Amino acid sequence: MARLLKRFVCQSCGAVGSKWSGRCESCGEWNTIVEEAAAPAGPAGAGLARAGKGRLLDFAGLRGSTPQPARYTSGIAEFDRVCGGGLVVGSALLIGGDPGIGKSTLLLQVAAALARQNTACAYISGEEALDQVRLRGERLGLGDAPVQLSAATSVRDIVATLDRPDAPKVAVIDSIQTMWLDTIDSTPGTVTQVRGAAQALVELAKRRGVAVLLVGHVTKDGAIAGPRVLEHMVDTVLYFEGERGHQFRILRTVKNRFGPTDEIGVFEMSDRGLADVANPSALFLGDRRGEVSGACVFAGIEGTRPLLVEIQALVSPSSFATPRHAVVGWDANRLAMVLAVLEARCSVTVGANDVYLNVAGGLRIGEPAADLAVAAAVVSSLSDEPVPADMVVFGEIGLGGEVRPVGQRDGRLREAAKLGFRKALVPRGRSATATGTRTEGIAIDEIDHLSDLVARFQPADRTLTRLRRRERD
């Protein structure tokens, strides 16, 4: 009887070792190595050298006529946007997000919308019973949608069901971490099982032309649980983001083989499920007050969509030996860089104060174009001088204090003009124009150094720090 081979696999990064250890040498994580049964080795000498010659490949040139892929359009505008115009026939889509953020709700709504358009859809749940899925459907008002429901975790049974000519054209698998293959000797959710189950479902999607939507769990760091190769195997990767204290949800594309990446869709959570937000800029600015110090409107770009959000900063004297910097919705390291440039290049003393930064609405911003808006909010709070309520700000800041141009300037200004803004503080372009010119009905104020921004909040008869102002009073 052949001896059963064992291997030790890290459940965080998928690294394979010959012995167990408490810490993975590849990713550095602790207590993530699990013993699994290895696949039996093939017969000796049965390599490529003895298997004979392979089939010659046919090559084609880059130039040619390739038709656009067929898509299933759900009618949920924000979901179709992040997918590049709809679900591509025969594609595999992976959506991840925090527990309770609304992944299952969104995909059930998508399946119901497609089913009402005579596209056969199946919703296969490995986490909930059929009665639980039905209750959610009734609560969302989807009880009349002809969605085919099933509760299963065996990948062999799912593939056998979908591998038929009359099988559904769209299949939702909720979730991939609960699926298991009987050919792999490990528990569901392990790296080997997740990789094997995803491989079988992606192969089915390509062979049968079924659009497969996989729900993925996330780790405490926010990454999709399982092997990193899982995101490489699928065609589209979406992340569902949002703060529990806000009703807004952001569906963000991080990979898409059939459309643009870094696209976002904005939804609003209600008792009837997730609703499209057609104009997210107006919604994010809906609760904005008038001229308040420390508040600045940033004109950003998310994918192909211009988006206006309010950046709020609060600078106050610290009661601790080490001042605190707290950031919500932006990169904390980038805030530290902006504060360092303000102190080193503009003589703005921030070091003895606590700095709190918040992106209103629960949105997370990642582009460097927000540097200038963050600096404006910080200086505004420090000087107690409000940023004009009808002004938008964008621009990147260099370590020398220079303000650098950013892309899609016209699109940002058009979105601002549409919402009633009349002023813009922007970097000076490569072809410098006179300050005060108007574009899209907005008066443009161009600057090329961060000190120009500070000067606008530092009149001659006013000091820059609120602490000194209080001492005068």
TANORZI-V793941 format. One record per residue. RES is the residue in one letter. SS is DSSP state (H for helix, E for strand, - for the rest). PSI is psi in degrees with one decimal (NA if undefined). NEAR is the number of other ideal C-beta (glycine too) atoms within 10 Angstrom. Layout:
res=RES ss=SS psi=PSI near=NEAR
res=RES ss=SS psi=PSI near=NEAR
This chain:
res=M ss=- psi=130.8 near=3
res=A ss=- psi=141.2 near=6
res=R ss=- psi=134.5 near=5
res=L ss=- psi=122.8 near=9
res=L ss=- psi=143.1 near=11
res=K ss=E psi=150.9 near=13
res=R ss=E psi=161.8 near=15
res=F ss=E psi=118.4 near=17
res=V ss=E psi=132.6 near=23
res=C ss=E psi=126.5 near=22
res=Q ss=- psi=-4.6 near=22
res=S ss=- psi=-46.7 near=23
res=C ss=- psi=-11.8 near=16
res=G ss=- psi=6.5 near=20
res=A ss=- psi=142.9 near=18
res=V ss=E psi=133.2 near=14
res=G ss=E psi=169.2 near=14
res=S ss=- psi=-10.4 near=8
res=K ss=- psi=162.4 near=9
res=W ss=- psi=146.1 near=10
res=S ss=- psi=158.5 near=11
res=G ss=- psi=-23.9 near=8
res=R ss=E psi=132.0 near=12
res=C ss=- psi=129.8 near=21
res=E ss=- psi=-18.0 near=11
res=S ss=- psi=-49.5 near=12
res=C ss=- psi=-12.3 near=13
res=G ss=- psi=4.5 near=11
res=E ss=- psi=149.8 near=15
res=W ss=E psi=145.1 near=10
res=N ss=- psi=40.7 near=10
res=T ss=- psi=0.5 near=17
res=I ss=E psi=127.4 near=22
res=V ss=E psi=141.3 near=16
res=E ss=E psi=131.8 near=11
res=E ss=E psi=157.3 near=21
res=A ss=E psi=131.6 near=13
res=A ss=- psi=152.4 near=15
res=A ss=- psi=140.6 near=12
res=P ss=- psi=140.6 near=9
res=A ss=- psi=149.4 near=9
res=G ss=- psi=168.6 near=8
res=P ss=- psi=149.3 near=8
res=A ss=- psi=137.1 near=6
res=G ss=- psi=7.0 near=7
res=A ss=- psi=37.5 near=10
res=G ss=- psi=-170.2 near=9
res=L ss=- psi=-28.5 near=8
res=A ss=- psi=-33.2 near=7
res=R ss=- psi=-4.7 near=8
res=A ss=- psi=-4.2 near=8
res=G ss=- psi=175.0 near=6
res=K ss=- psi=147.6 near=6
res=G ss=- psi=176.2 near=7
res=R ss=- psi=137.8 near=5
res=L ss=- psi=140.7 near=6
res=L ss=- psi=147.4 near=5
res=D ss=- psi=127.5 near=5
res=F ss=- psi=151.6 near=5
res=A ss=- psi=156.8 near=6
res=G ss=- psi=167.5 near=5
res=L ss=- psi=-34.1 near=4
res=R ss=- psi=132.5 near=5
res=G ss=- psi=175.3 near=6
res=S ss=- psi=105.7 near=4
res=T ss=- psi=118.3 near=5
res=P ss=- psi=154.8 near=5
res=Q ss=- psi=139.7 near=8
res=P ss=- psi=142.7 near=15
res=A ss=- psi=143.6 near=11
res=R ss=E psi=151.9 near=18
res=Y ss=E psi=116.6 near=20
res=T ss=- psi=120.2 near=16
res=S ss=- psi=-24.8 near=23
res=G ss=- psi=-10.2 near=13
res=I ss=- psi=102.3 near=21
res=A ss=H psi=-42.7 near=12
res=E ss=H psi=-36.7 near=23
res=F ss=H psi=-44.3 near=24
res=D ss=H psi=-33.3 near=21
res=R ss=H psi=-49.7 near=22
res=V ss=H psi=-23.0 near=25
res=C ss=- psi=-4.3 near=30
res=G ss=- psi=15.8 near=20
res=G ss=- psi=3.1 near=14
res=G ss=- psi=172.1 near=21
res=L ss=E psi=127.7 near=28
res=V ss=E psi=136.9 near=24
res=V ss=- psi=129.3 near=15
res=G ss=- psi=17.5 near=19
res=S ss=- psi=162.7 near=25
res=A ss=E psi=125.9 near=24
res=L ss=E psi=134.9 near=25
res=L ss=E psi=126.9 near=26
res=I ss=E psi=127.1 near=26
res=G ss=E psi=162.6 near=27
res=G ss=E psi=168.2 near=25
res=D ss=- psi=156.6 near=17
res=P ss=- psi=134.6 near=7
res=G ss=- psi=9.0 near=9
res=I ss=- psi=-23.3 near=20
res=G ss=- psi=19.4 near=19
res=K ss=H psi=-50.8 near=25
res=S ss=H psi=-37.6 near=22
res=T ss=H psi=-46.2 near=20
res=L ss=H psi=-46.0 near=26
res=L ss=H psi=-30.6 near=23
res=L ss=H psi=-38.4 near=26
res=Q ss=H psi=-39.4 near=25
res=V ss=H psi=-44.9 near=25
res=A ss=H psi=-41.0 near=27
res=A ss=H psi=-40.0 near=23
res=A ss=H psi=-40.4 near=21
res=L ss=H psi=-39.3 near=25
res=A ss=H psi=-34.6 near=22
res=R ss=- psi=-15.5 near=16
res=Q ss=- psi=22.5 near=11
res=N ss=- psi=29.3 near=8
res=T ss=- psi=115.1 near=18
res=A ss=- psi=123.5 near=16
res=C ss=E psi=141.4 near=28
res=A ss=E psi=136.7 near=22
res=Y ss=E psi=110.3 near=27
res=I ss=E psi=115.8 near=22
res=S ss=E psi=130.1 near=22
res=G ss=- psi=-1.0 near=22
res=E ss=- psi=-27.4 near=15
res=E ss=- psi=153.3 near=15
res=A ss=- psi=164.9 near=10
res=L ss=H psi=-37.4 near=12
res=D ss=H psi=-36.3 near=10
res=Q ss=H psi=-41.1 near=13
res=V ss=H psi=-40.1 near=21
res=R ss=H psi=-41.1 near=14
res=L ss=H psi=-41.0 near=13
res=R ss=H psi=-41.8 near=16
res=G ss=H psi=-40.2 near=22
res=E ss=H psi=-40.0 near=10
res=R ss=H psi=-32.7 near=13
res=L ss=- psi=-1.1 near=18
res=G ss=- psi=30.9 near=12
res=L ss=- psi=15.4 near=20
res=G ss=- psi=-26.9 near=12
res=D ss=- psi=-2.8 near=9
res=A ss=- psi=132.7 near=18
res=P ss=- psi=57.3 near=12
res=V ss=- psi=134.6 near=22
res=Q ss=E psi=117.9 near=15
res=L ss=E psi=148.3 near=18
res=S ss=E psi=150.6 near=15
res=A ss=E psi=112.9 near=16
res=A ss=- psi=154.4 near=15
res=T ss=- psi=-8.6 near=17
res=S ss=E psi=118.9 near=15
res=V ss=H psi=-34.1 near=26
res=R ss=H psi=-42.5 near=13
res=D ss=H psi=-38.7 near=13
res=I ss=H psi=-44.8 near=23
res=V ss=H psi=-40.9 near=17
res=A ss=H psi=-34.7 near=12
res=T ss=H psi=-39.9 near=17
res=L ss=H psi=-12.9 near=20
res=D ss=- psi=55.6 near=12
res=R ss=- psi=153.6 near=9
res=P ss=- psi=-31.4 near=5
res=D ss=- psi=19.9 near=5
res=A ss=- psi=159.7 near=17
res=P ss=- psi=152.5 near=22
res=K ss=- psi=-19.7 near=19
res=V ss=E psi=131.0 near=24
res=A ss=E psi=128.7 near=26
res=V ss=E psi=124.8 near=25
res=I ss=E psi=113.7 near=28
res=D ss=E psi=94.6 near=24
res=S ss=- psi=170.8 near=22
res=I ss=H psi=-26.0 near=28
res=Q ss=H psi=-15.5 near=22
res=T ss=H psi=-7.4 near=19
res=M ss=- psi=151.3 near=25
res=W ss=E psi=148.7 near=21
res=L ss=- psi=131.4 near=20
res=D ss=- psi=-8.7 near=9
res=T ss=- psi=-5.4 near=10
res=I ss=- psi=125.9 near=18
res=D ss=- psi=73.8 near=14
res=S ss=- psi=164.0 near=19
res=T ss=- psi=154.5 near=11
res=P ss=- psi=143.5 near=17
res=G ss=- psi=-14.4 near=18
res=T ss=- psi=164.5 near=20
res=V ss=H psi=-43.9 near=25
res=T ss=H psi=-42.6 near=24
res=Q ss=H psi=-43.9 near=23
res=V ss=H psi=-43.2 near=30
res=R ss=H psi=-43.2 near=20
res=G ss=H psi=-41.9 near=18
res=A ss=H psi=-43.0 near=29
res=A ss=H psi=-39.4 near=26
res=Q ss=H psi=-42.2 near=15
res=A ss=H psi=-39.9 near=17
res=L ss=H psi=-37.0 near=23
res=V ss=H psi=-40.3 near=20
res=E ss=H psi=-39.4 near=13
res=L ss=H psi=-42.3 near=22
res=A ss=H psi=-42.3 near=24
res=K ss=H psi=-36.8 near=13
res=R ss=H psi=-38.8 near=11
res=R ss=H psi=-7.3 near=17
res=G ss=- psi=27.7 near=14
res=V ss=- psi=130.1 near=22
res=A ss=E psi=114.4 near=25
res=V ss=E psi=126.9 near=28
res=L ss=E psi=115.4 near=27
res=L ss=E psi=132.5 near=29
res=V ss=E psi=131.2 near=24
res=G ss=E psi=137.2 near=26
res=H ss=- psi=161.7 near=19
res=V ss=E psi=156.4 near=18
res=T ss=- psi=179.6 near=12
res=K ss=- psi=-19.6 near=7
res=D ss=- psi=-4.3 near=7
res=G ss=- psi=-4.2 near=11
res=A ss=- psi=154.1 near=14
res=I ss=E psi=129.1 near=23
res=A ss=- psi=149.0 near=20
res=G ss=- psi=-171.9 near=28
res=P ss=- psi=148.0 near=22
res=R ss=- psi=-24.5 near=13
res=V ss=H psi=-18.4 near=13
res=L ss=H psi=-40.5 near=25
res=E ss=H psi=-24.2 near=18
res=H ss=H psi=-27.7 near=9
res=M ss=H psi=-34.4 near=16
res=V ss=- psi=168.0 near=24
res=D ss=- psi=-32.9 near=22
res=T ss=E psi=136.8 near=24
res=V ss=E psi=124.3 near=23
res=L ss=E psi=142.2 near=27
res=Y ss=E psi=131.7 near=24
res=F ss=E psi=117.2 near=23
res=E ss=E psi=161.9 near=19
res=G ss=- psi=154.1 near=22
res=E ss=- psi=140.6 near=17
res=R ss=- psi=-26.1 near=10
res=G ss=- psi=-6.4 near=6
res=H ss=- psi=151.3 near=14
res=Q ss=- psi=-5.4 near=16
res=F ss=E psi=144.5 near=18
res=R ss=E psi=139.0 near=25
res=I ss=E psi=122.4 near=25
res=L ss=E psi=112.4 near=25
res=R ss=E psi=133.3 near=20
res=T ss=E psi=125.3 near=22
res=V ss=E psi=-13.8 near=15
res=K ss=E psi=136.3 near=16
res=N ss=E psi=113.0 near=21
res=R ss=- psi=-10.1 near=14
res=F ss=- psi=17.7 near=17
res=G ss=- psi=-176.1 near=20
res=P ss=- psi=150.1 near=12
res=T ss=- psi=169.5 near=15
res=D ss=- psi=20.8 near=17
res=E ss=- psi=151.4 near=21
res=I ss=E psi=152.2 near=21
res=G ss=E psi=138.6 near=27
res=V ss=E psi=129.5 near=25
res=F ss=E psi=157.2 near=25
res=E ss=E psi=123.8 near=16
res=M ss=E psi=130.3 near=18
res=S ss=E psi=-178.9 near=10
res=D ss=- psi=-9.7 near=6
res=R ss=- psi=19.3 near=11
res=G ss=E psi=-155.9 near=20
res=L ss=E psi=128.4 near=24
res=A ss=E psi=143.9 near=16
res=D ss=E psi=145.4 near=16
res=V ss=- psi=104.7 near=19
res=A ss=- psi=-35.8 near=10
res=N ss=- psi=82.2 near=14
res=P ss=H psi=-29.3 near=25
res=S ss=H psi=-47.0 near=21
res=A ss=H psi=-33.8 near=13
res=L ss=H psi=-42.3 near=15
res=F ss=H psi=-26.7 near=22
res=L ss=- psi=6.4 near=18
res=G ss=- psi=-36.5 near=10
res=D ss=- psi=17.2 near=9
res=R ss=- psi=136.5 near=16
res=R ss=- psi=-176.4 near=8
res=G ss=- psi=-139.0 near=7
res=E ss=- psi=105.2 near=13
res=V ss=- psi=134.0 near=15
res=S ss=- psi=142.2 near=20
res=G ss=- psi=2.4 near=24
res=A ss=E psi=133.8 near=23
res=C ss=E psi=139.5 near=30
res=V ss=E psi=124.7 near=28
res=F ss=E psi=129.9 near=26
res=A ss=E psi=101.8 near=29
res=G ss=E psi=176.2 near=25
res=I ss=E psi=123.8 near=19
res=E ss=E psi=103.0 near=22
res=G ss=- psi=-118.3 near=18
res=T ss=- psi=4.2 near=13
res=R ss=E psi=124.5 near=17
res=P ss=E psi=140.6 near=20
res=L ss=E psi=128.0 near=19
res=L ss=E psi=127.2 near=23
res=V ss=E psi=158.5 near=25
res=E ss=E psi=128.7 near=21
res=I ss=E psi=126.4 near=26
res=Q ss=E psi=135.4 near=20
res=A ss=E psi=143.9 near=24
res=L ss=E psi=119.2 near=18
res=V ss=E psi=121.9 near=26
res=S ss=E psi=152.7 near=15
res=P ss=E psi=137.1 near=12
res=S ss=- psi=141.2 near=14
res=S ss=- psi=5.8 near=8
res=F ss=- psi=164.1 near=7
res=A ss=- psi=-35.8 near=5
res=T ss=- psi=116.4 near=7
res=P ss=- psi=150.7 near=17
res=R ss=- psi=138.5 near=12
res=H ss=E psi=114.5 near=15
res=A ss=E psi=132.5 near=12
res=V ss=E psi=133.8 near=18
res=V ss=E psi=117.3 near=14
res=G ss=- psi=5.1 near=19
res=W ss=- psi=174.6 near=22
res=D ss=- psi=122.1 near=15
res=A ss=H psi=-34.7 near=12
res=N ss=H psi=-35.3 near=8
res=R ss=H psi=-34.5 near=18
res=L ss=H psi=-42.4 near=20
res=A ss=H psi=-37.4 near=13
res=M ss=H psi=-44.0 near=17
res=V ss=H psi=-41.8 near=22
res=L ss=H psi=-37.7 near=22
res=A ss=H psi=-39.9 near=13
res=V ss=H psi=-39.2 near=20
res=L ss=H psi=-41.1 near=23
res=E ss=H psi=-43.1 near=13
res=A ss=H psi=-36.9 near=12
res=R ss=H psi=-19.9 near=18
res=C ss=H psi=2.6 near=20
res=S ss=- psi=34.8 near=10
res=V ss=- psi=114.3 near=24
res=T ss=- psi=109.9 near=13
res=V ss=- psi=-14.5 near=20
res=G ss=- psi=-33.1 near=11
res=A ss=- psi=6.7 near=10
res=N ss=E psi=150.4 near=22
res=D ss=E psi=141.6 near=17
res=V ss=E psi=122.8 near=23
res=Y ss=E psi=128.9 near=17
res=L ss=E psi=135.6 near=25
res=N ss=E psi=136.6 near=19
res=V ss=E psi=113.1 near=22
res=A ss=- psi=143.6 near=19
res=G ss=- psi=-3.4 near=22
res=G ss=- psi=7.9 near=20
res=L ss=- psi=146.2 near=23
res=R ss=- psi=126.4 near=15
res=I ss=- psi=137.1 near=20
res=G ss=- psi=-11.6 near=14
res=E ss=- psi=145.3 near=15
res=P ss=H psi=-14.3 near=17
res=A ss=H psi=-12.9 near=26
res=A ss=H psi=-5.2 near=29
res=D ss=H psi=-48.1 near=27
res=L ss=H psi=-37.3 near=26
res=A ss=H psi=-37.7 near=27
res=V ss=H psi=-44.3 near=26
res=A ss=H psi=-40.6 near=27
res=A ss=H psi=-40.9 near=28
res=A ss=H psi=-40.4 near=28
res=V ss=H psi=-47.1 near=26
res=V ss=H psi=-36.1 near=28
res=S ss=H psi=-42.7 near=24
res=S ss=H psi=-38.2 near=27
res=L ss=H psi=-37.1 near=27
res=S ss=H psi=-7.7 near=23
res=D ss=- psi=32.2 near=16
res=E ss=- psi=114.1 near=18
res=P ss=- psi=148.2 near=17
res=V ss=- psi=135.8 near=26
res=P ss=- psi=136.5 near=15
res=A ss=- psi=-22.6 near=16
res=D ss=- psi=27.7 near=16
res=M ss=E psi=139.0 near=20
res=V ss=E psi=153.2 near=26
res=V ss=E psi=137.2 near=27
res=F ss=- psi=151.8 near=31
res=G ss=- psi=153.6 near=28
res=E ss=E psi=142.8 near=16
res=I ss=E psi=131.2 near=26
res=G ss=- psi=168.0 near=15
res=L ss=- psi=-21.0 near=10
res=G ss=- psi=1.4 near=10
res=G ss=- psi=-2.3 near=18
res=E ss=E psi=147.6 near=17
res=V ss=E psi=118.3 near=25
res=R ss=E psi=146.4 near=15
res=P ss=- psi=154.7 near=16
res=V ss=- psi=164.8 near=21
res=G ss=- psi=164.3 near=10
res=Q ss=- psi=46.4 near=16
res=R ss=H psi=-43.4 near=20
res=D ss=H psi=-39.3 near=11
res=G ss=H psi=-38.9 near=15
res=R ss=H psi=-43.4 near=25
res=L ss=H psi=-36.9 near=23
res=R ss=H psi=-41.9 near=16
res=E ss=H psi=-39.4 near=22
res=A ss=H psi=-42.7 near=26
res=A ss=H psi=-35.7 near=17
res=K ss=H psi=-31.4 near=15
res=L ss=- psi=8.8 near=15
res=G ss=- psi=10.1 near=11
res=F ss=- psi=144.5 near=23
res=R ss=- psi=-5.1 near=15
res=K ss=E psi=154.3 near=17
res=A ss=E psi=130.5 near=25
res=L ss=E psi=110.2 near=23
res=V ss=E psi=164.3 near=24
res=P ss=E psi=152.2 near=22
res=R ss=- psi=129.0 near=20
res=G ss=- psi=174.6 near=12
res=R ss=- psi=-35.3 near=6
res=S ss=- psi=96.2 near=5
res=A ss=- psi=138.5 near=9
res=T ss=- psi=164.1 near=11
res=A ss=- psi=138.6 near=7
res=T ss=- psi=135.6 near=12
res=G ss=- psi=-3.0 near=9
res=T ss=- psi=161.8 near=11
res=R ss=E psi=136.2 near=13
res=T ss=E psi=128.2 near=15
res=E ss=- psi=34.3 near=16
res=G ss=- psi=12.3 near=13
res=I ss=E psi=134.3 near=22
res=A ss=E psi=121.3 near=15
res=I ss=E psi=126.8 near=20
res=D ss=E psi=107.3 near=18
res=E ss=E psi=136.6 near=20
res=I ss=E psi=156.5 near=19
res=D ss=- psi=-0.4 near=16
res=H ss=E psi=150.2 near=18
res=L ss=H psi=-26.2 near=26
res=S ss=H psi=-28.0 near=16
res=D ss=H psi=-36.4 near=17
res=L ss=H psi=-44.7 near=25
res=V ss=H psi=-38.5 near=21
res=A ss=H psi=-28.9 near=13
res=R ss=- psi=-14.8 near=17
res=F ss=- psi=16.0 near=21
res=Q ss=- psi=73.9 near=17
res=P ss=- psi=162.0 near=10
res=A ss=- psi=-31.3 near=4
res=D ss=- psi=16.0 near=4
res=R ss=- psi=131.2 near=12
res=T ss=- psi=167.0 near=13
res=L ss=- psi=-23.3 near=20
res=T ss=- psi=140.0 near=18
res=R ss=H psi=-26.6 near=18
res=L ss=H psi=-45.3 near=15
res=R ss=H psi=-34.0 near=11
res=R ss=H psi=-38.6 near=13
res=R ss=H psi=-35.9 near=10
res=E ss=H psi=-37.0 near=9
res=R ss=H psi=-41.7 near=6
res=D ss=- psi=NA near=5
